């Protein structure tokens, strides 16, 4: 994977999540859960690749 994804990924995910919450407030629980899972995976991948 490209290292730029690890720097831009969480920011892009949070931006898209924020927009989705504004448009569909009922999705807040799902969006937060997916965001936390994805952010955790993005944080762990560099540790696994070492």
N, C-alpha and C positions, 0 to 999 in steps of 0.2 A: 504494500500500500504506500501511497504517497504521503510524505510527512505533513504536507500542507493540510490534508484532511483532518489531522489530529488537532490542528490549530483553528480551523474554520468550522469543523463539524459541530461542536457544542454550541457555538454562536448561531449557526444557521438553524439548528434544531430548536433552540430557544426562541428565535425570531418566528419561525413557522408555528411553533406551539402557541406563542402569544397571540398571533393573528387568528389561529383557529379557535382559541378560547374566546376572543372578542366576537367571532362570528357565531360560534355554537357553544354557549356557556355550559350546556349540559355535558359536554365532553371533557370538562375540566379534570375529573378523576382519571379518565383513561389517558389523557394527554400527559398529565403529571407522571403517571406510572410508566408510560413508554419513554418519557424524557429521562426519568431516573435510571431506567434499565439501559437505555442507549448511552447516556453519559457515563454510567458505570463501565460498560463494555469498552467504550472509547478510552477510558482511563486505564483499563486493565490490559488492553492489547499491547501497548509498548512493553509492559512488564513480561508478557508471555513470549514476545518475539526476541527477547534478549538471551 
